[in-house]
């Protein structure tokens, strides 16, 4: 049996068994918002990203609204500090090959 492909680690769960997807920490739906542009700046909104495996990426969007993500949960450290996210990370790390 072939060994699984190793990918770069997910910034949330640190698993290396999944390809990564680009998560905009300030969702693109807010990039046209005047208040968001004033608060973060156009370049910062485009630059603030995290590389997540698909299960983590989907879970973040299931847990939080675009507004919550953009206005308050817009760094990887703030996301990791959320109780629901910590619980998710603990659960998914026990399943290294689970894809959701």
MDAnalysis code that builds the backbone (N, CA, C; Angstrom):
import MDAnalysis as mda
import numpy as np

u = mda.Universe.empty(300, n_residues=100, atom_resindex=np.repeat(np.arange(100), 3), trajectory=True)
u.add_TopologyAttr("name", ["N", "CA", "C"] * 100)
u.add_TopologyAttr("resid", np.arange(1, 101))
u.add_TopologyAttr("resname", ["UNK", "UNK", "UNK", "UNK", "UNK", "UNK", "UNK", "UNK", "UNK", "UNK", "UNK", "UNK", "UNK", "UNK", "UNK", "UNK", "UNK", "UNK", "UNK", "UNK", "UNK", "UNK", "UNK", "UNK", "UNK", "UNK", "UNK", "UNK", "UNK", "UNK", "UNK", "UNK", "UNK", "UNK", "UNK", "UNK", "UNK", "UNK", "UNK", "UNK", "UNK", "UNK", "UNK", "UNK", "UNK", "UNK", "UNK", "UNK", "UNK", "UNK", "UNK", "UNK", "UNK", "UNK", "UNK", "UNK", "UNK", "UNK", "UNK", "UNK", "UNK", "UNK", "UNK", "UNK", "UNK", "UNK", "UNK", "UNK", "UNK", "UNK", "UNK", "UNK", "UNK", "UNK", "UNK", "UNK", "UNK", "UNK", "UNK", "UNK", "UNK", "UNK", "UNK", "UNK", "UNK", "UNK", "UNK", "UNK", "UNK", "UNK", "UNK", "UNK", "UNK", "UNK", "UNK", "UNK", "UNK", "UNK", "UNK", "UNK"])
u.atoms.positions = np.array([
    [0.849, -1.190, 0.000],
    [0.000, 0.000, 0.000],
    [0.891, 1.249, 0.000],
    [0.553, 2.227, -0.820],
    [1.322, 3.460, -0.905],
    [1.122, 4.297, 0.347],
    [2.171, 5.021, 0.749],
    [2.014, 5.931, 1.875],
    [1.269, 7.172, 1.386],
    [0.461, 7.788, 2.264],
    [-0.305, 8.952, 1.845],
    [0.610, 10.123, 1.506],
    [0.142, 10.971, 0.624],
    [0.871, 12.173, 0.254],
    [0.904, 13.112, 1.451],
    [2.033, 13.742, 1.668],
    [2.123, 14.751, 2.715],
    [2.038, 16.131, 2.084],
    [1.226, 16.973, 2.685],
    [1.041, 18.347, 2.242],
    [1.596, 19.269, 3.321],
    [1.641, 20.550, 3.027],
    [1.976, 21.521, 4.065],
    [0.915, 21.423, 5.159],
    [1.262, 21.768, 6.404],
    [0.287, 21.633, 7.489],
    [-0.817, 22.690, 7.425],
    [-2.012, 22.258, 7.753],
    [-3.149, 23.163, 7.905],
    [-2.833, 24.114, 9.056],
    [-3.152, 25.393, 8.897],
    [-2.851, 26.374, 9.940],
    [-3.737, 26.220, 11.176],
    [-4.817, 25.463, 11.075],
    [-5.646, 25.207, 12.256],
    [-5.304, 23.872, 12.898],
    [-5.498, 22.790, 12.181],
    [-5.369, 21.455, 12.784],
    [-3.963, 20.872, 12.675],
    [-3.121, 21.464, 11.837],
    [-1.740, 21.017, 11.630],
    [-1.609, 19.668, 10.921],
    [-2.732, 19.112, 10.440],
    [-2.640, 17.846, 9.703],
    [-1.957, 18.086, 8.365],
    [-1.245, 17.070, 7.889],
    [-0.514, 17.183, 6.619],
    [-1.014, 16.172, 5.595],
    [-2.194, 15.643, 5.797],
    [-2.720, 14.595, 4.917],
    [-3.738, 15.128, 3.911],
    [-3.926, 16.438, 3.872],
    [-4.945, 17.038, 3.009],
    [-4.357, 18.188, 2.194],
    [-4.823, 18.367, 0.973],
    [-4.429, 19.583, 0.260],
    [-5.043, 20.796, 0.962],
    [-4.405, 21.935, 0.816],
    [-4.868, 23.139, 1.507],
    [-5.679, 24.043, 0.593],
    [-6.551, 24.812, 1.221],
    [-7.359, 25.810, 0.519],
    [-7.080, 27.166, 1.150],
    [-7.287, 28.213, 0.386],
    [-7.025, 29.567, 0.858],
    [-8.279, 30.130, 1.526],
    [-8.145, 30.478, 2.803],
    [-9.253, 31.084, 3.552],
    [-8.957, 32.566, 3.721],
    [-9.843, 33.414, 3.241],
    [-9.699, 34.858, 3.428],
    [-10.166, 35.186, 4.838],
    [-9.249, 35.621, 5.689],
    [-9.598, 35.929, 7.072],
    [-10.566, 37.097, 7.160],
    [-10.510, 37.988, 6.200],
    [-11.544, 39.009, 6.026],
    [-12.266, 38.605, 4.749],
    [-13.466, 38.019, 4.881],
    [-14.152, 37.458, 3.708],
    [-14.284, 38.466, 2.562],
    [-14.184, 37.935, 1.367],
    [-14.276, 38.785, 0.171],
    [-15.593, 39.533, 0.092],
    [-16.635, 39.012, 0.735],
    [-17.921, 39.722, 0.725],
    [-17.816, 41.067, 1.434],
    [-16.807, 41.248, 2.298],
    [-16.616, 42.528, 2.997],
    [-15.636, 43.456, 2.286],
    [-14.956, 42.985, 1.266],
    [-13.943, 43.805, 0.607],
    [-14.526, 45.059, -0.033],
    [-15.788, 45.028, -0.398],
    [-16.418, 46.206, -0.988],
    [-17.090, 47.103, 0.037],
    [-17.068, 46.701, 1.299],
    [-17.717, 47.446, 2.371],
    [-16.840, 48.636, 2.768],
    [-17.432, 49.829, 2.751],
    [-16.682, 51.057, 3.033],
    [-16.050, 51.030, 4.431],
    [-16.812, 50.596, 5.429],
    [-16.281, 50.559, 6.796],
    [-15.126, 49.569, 6.918],
    [-15.226, 48.435, 6.234],
    [-14.142, 47.445, 6.260],
    [-12.892, 48.001, 5.590],
    [-13.068, 48.681, 4.465],
    [-11.914, 49.277, 3.775],
    [-11.248, 50.331, 4.652],
    [-12.060, 51.113, 5.378],
    [-11.499, 52.132, 6.267],
    [-10.766, 51.492, 7.450],
    [-11.308, 50.423, 7.994],
    [-10.710, 49.773, 9.156],
    [-9.433, 49.015, 8.810],
    [-9.457, 48.248, 7.720],
    [-8.346, 47.359, 7.407],
    [-7.465, 47.839, 6.259],
    [-8.038, 48.557, 5.339],
    [-7.312, 48.930, 4.132],
    [-7.427, 47.822, 3.089],
    [-7.481, 48.229, 1.845],
    [-7.675, 47.295, 0.736],
    [-6.575, 46.233, 0.675],
    [-5.333, 46.647, 0.816],
    [-4.213, 45.703, 0.728],
    [-4.235, 44.695, 1.874],
    [-4.522, 45.158, 3.088],
    [-4.556, 44.258, 4.238],
    [-5.665, 43.224, 4.078],
    [-6.809, 43.632, 3.557],
    [-7.910, 42.687, 3.363],
    [-7.509, 41.586, 2.388],
    [-6.787, 41.941, 1.352],
    [-6.342, 40.945, 0.367],
    [-5.228, 40.060, 0.917],
    [-4.402, 40.619, 1.773],
    [-3.233, 39.918, 2.284],
    [-3.575, 38.950, 3.424],
    [-4.593, 39.247, 4.185],
    [-4.906, 38.454, 5.381],
    [-5.592, 37.144, 4.992],
    [-4.793, 36.081, 4.936],
    [-5.283, 34.767, 4.506],
    [-4.688, 33.688, 5.389],
    [-5.313, 32.524, 5.381],
    [-4.787, 31.347, 6.077],
    [-4.965, 30.151, 5.155],
    [-4.020, 29.245, 5.218],
    [-4.098, 28.028, 4.420],
    [-4.667, 26.910, 5.302],
    [-5.866, 26.445, 4.934],
    [-6.595, 25.459, 5.734],
    [-6.934, 24.238, 4.901],
    [-6.982, 23.089, 5.554],
    [-7.483, 21.902, 4.868],
    [-8.984, 22.104, 4.645],
    [-9.559, 21.401, 3.702],
    [-10.975, 21.575, 3.364],
    [-11.894, 21.337, 4.575],
    [-11.677, 20.277, 5.390],
    [-12.574, 20.109, 6.538],
    [-12.533, 21.295, 7.507],
    [-11.356, 21.824, 7.796],
    [-11.266, 22.981, 8.693],
    [-11.902, 24.218, 8.058],
    [-11.646, 24.421, 6.787],
    [-12.211, 25.568, 6.075],
    [-13.743, 25.517, 6.115],
    [-14.284, 24.359, 5.816],
    [-15.747, 24.211, 5.829],
    [-16.312, 24.407, 7.230],
    [-15.621, 23.877, 8.235],
    [-16.099, 23.997, 9.607],
    [-16.144, 25.453, 10.061],
    [-15.127, 26.223, 9.719],
    [-15.103, 27.649, 10.078],
    [-16.316, 28.359, 9.489],
    [-16.629, 28.067, 8.235],
    [-17.774, 28.726, 7.602],
    [-19.103, 28.181, 8.112],
    [-19.113, 26.963, 8.639],
    [-20.333, 26.436, 9.271],
    [-20.568, 27.063, 10.636],
    [-19.495, 27.373, 11.345],
    [-19.615, 27.901, 12.707],
    [-19.940, 29.388, 12.759],
    [-19.422, 30.158, 11.811],
    [-19.492, 31.617, 11.916],
    [-20.004, 32.262, 10.636],
    [-20.635, 33.404, 10.807],
    [-21.110, 34.165, 9.650],
    [-19.936, 34.918, 9.024],
    [-20.142, 35.391, 7.817],
    [-19.119, 36.194, 7.140],
    [-18.808, 37.451, 7.959],
    [-19.837, 38.062, 8.538],
    [-19.621, 39.269, 9.345],
    [-18.801, 38.961, 10.592],
    [-19.106, 37.858, 11.281],
    [-18.322, 37.484, 12.460],
    [-16.866, 37.239, 12.085],
    [-16.660, 36.530, 10.983],
    [-15.299, 36.235, 10.543],
    [-14.546, 37.521, 10.198],
    [-15.179, 38.403, 9.467],
    [-14.504, 39.612, 9.007],
    [-14.245, 40.642, 10.090],
    [-15.216, 40.833, 10.960],
    [-15.080, 41.910, 11.936],
    [-14.372, 41.497, 13.214],
    [-14.516, 40.260, 13.661],
    [-13.936, 39.899, 14.956],
    [-13.016, 38.685, 14.924],
    [-13.191, 37.789, 13.986],
    [-12.403, 36.548, 13.951],
    [-11.457, 36.563, 12.762],
    [-10.742, 37.659, 12.579],
    [-10.000, 37.873, 11.343],
    [-8.498, 37.643, 11.435],
    [-8.065, 36.876, 12.451],
    [-6.686, 36.396, 12.495],
    [-6.726, 34.915, 12.859],
    [-5.697, 34.193, 12.502],
    [-5.665, 32.766, 12.787],
    [-5.610, 32.529, 14.297],
    [-4.920, 33.402, 15.036],
    [-4.830, 33.228, 16.486],
    [-6.167, 33.462, 17.176],
    [-6.923, 34.430, 16.715],
    [-8.249, 34.677, 17.294],
    [-9.171, 33.496, 16.986],
    [-9.099, 32.968, 15.773],
    [-9.905, 31.789, 15.431],
    [-9.550, 30.606, 16.333],
    [-8.251, 30.343, 16.498],
    [-7.812, 29.214, 17.317],
    [-8.241, 29.348, 18.777],
    [-8.454, 30.563, 19.240],
    [-8.828, 30.801, 20.639],
    [-10.311, 30.559, 20.911],
    [-11.116, 30.414, 19.859],
    [-12.551, 30.212, 20.039],
    [-12.820, 28.802, 20.565],
    [-13.660, 28.665, 21.598],
    [-13.947, 27.337, 22.160],
    [-14.450, 26.325, 21.122],
    [-15.331, 26.751, 20.239],
    [-15.845, 25.825, 19.215],
    [-14.742, 25.366, 18.267],
    [-13.817, 26.256, 17.945],
    [-12.712, 25.909, 17.046],
    [-11.731, 24.992, 17.772],
    [-11.430, 25.288, 19.022],
    [-10.529, 24.407, 19.794],
    [-11.111, 22.997, 19.890],
    [-12.413, 22.913, 20.136],
    [-13.080, 21.610, 20.215],
    [-12.975, 20.882, 18.870],
    [-13.200, 21.606, 17.778],
    [-13.092, 21.033, 16.435],
    [-11.676, 20.516, 16.176],
    [-10.671, 21.344, 16.484],
    [-9.278, 20.952, 16.238],
    [-8.949, 19.680, 17.006],
    [-9.344, 19.630, 18.259],
    [-9.091, 18.439, 19.074],
    [-9.729, 17.197, 18.446],
    [-10.940, 17.351, 17.949],
    [-11.665, 16.234, 17.335],
    [-11.000, 15.789, 16.025],
    [-10.710, 16.740, 15.157],
    [-10.221, 16.393, 13.821],
    [-8.769, 15.898, 13.848],
    [-7.974, 16.341, 14.814],
    [-6.594, 15.881, 14.897],
    [-6.518, 14.378, 15.197],
    [-7.556, 13.833, 15.778],
    [-7.593, 12.399, 16.065],
    [-7.936, 11.592, 14.812],
    [-8.244, 12.264, 13.725],
    [-8.649, 11.625, 12.467],
    [-7.791, 12.173, 11.330],
    [-6.537, 11.757, 11.261],
    [-5.602, 12.388, 10.320],
    [-5.993, 12.281, 8.852],
    [-6.744, 11.257, 8.470],
    [-7.087, 11.095, 7.056],
    [-8.543, 11.412, 6.755],
    [-9.293, 11.842, 7.757],
    [-10.714, 12.144, 7.562],
    [-10.858, 13.395, 6.711],
    [-11.730, 13.320, 5.715],
    [-11.903, 14.436, 4.777],
    [-13.263, 15.116, 4.884],
    [-14.127, 14.587, 5.678],
    [-15.426, 15.237, 5.879],
    [-16.483, 14.872, 4.932],
])
